[in-house]
Amino acid sequence: MADKREDRHASSWPSLVPAMAACVDAMGSEGFDEALLDLLRRAVRIEQCMIFAYDSSDEIDCLLAANERQPRVAGRLAQLYADGLFRQDPNYQRLRQLIDDKGKLAATELTTMQPEAMSPAYQSHLFAFPDLVDKVSLTIPGQDSIYYLNLYCGVTAGPFTKDDLACLDGLAPLLASLIRRHYGSTRPLSQRPSAQETAVLTPLSERERQLCLYLLRGHTLKTAAAELDIALSTAETYRKRAYAKLGVPSKARLVALCRPS
């Protein structure tokens, strides 16, 4: 299977430059996610991509969940992970350590899959379907959050090769900068609430509703707080109150409630 992946590996730095430039151009816009996915698919033929933000509140926010063949599956897996399964991730203790150390990290860390450290339940939930066979993670320090980029390949392409890992290692500084700048920057609400969002968020106070809308638009708690010009601790209070009123334990559930598939 690995040989088949070697044959299909077409990434070379000159061929990736246009996709890199597209990512830079798309920073801060709604087209960034697709530009980033295009770069990653060209570079290492990924089957699935997820980006999470982990902060000191011991919660994980899903910023991006994408599977080209089975998009709904990616959303469900991200929801399971963000709702608490992330605590079974072998890399979880490293994330906590980085937060405890105030995110200090000399460089982005590239970590390959550790199947021997995964519980059977964790493997069953996140890898049995949709036939994912390998995972590589990039741990990216931010000012108040740790960004966690998870890349998966499936049975068709086979596990990541040495060339794939070398390519990702070379791309890591660029990916880290792009992700920090896009997801860590403040962005205005450029999209009006949908009818579903309006209906779901009706029980909330105005500030709680605004915070939830920022979270639904891809903001982390930190950048939402900056947009609302409130302290991070105040934003945490609004989030807790909003989630309690709506009966949701996480951002993933909030997204599912406002955008049912």
Secondary structure, 3 states (H helix, E strand, C coil): CHHHHHHHCCCCHHHHHHHHHHHHHHCCCCCHHHHHHHHHHHHHCCCEEEEEEECCCCCEEEEEEEECCCHHHHHHHHHHHHCCHHHHCCCHHHHHHHHHCCCCCCCCEEEECCHHHCCHHHHHHHHCCCCEEEEEEEEEECCCCEEEEEEEEECCCCCCCHHHHHHHHHHHHHHHHHHHHHHHCCCCCCCCCCHHHHHHCCCCCHHHHHHHHHHHCCCCHHHHHHHHCCCHHHHHHHHHHHHHHHCCCCHHHHHHHHCCC
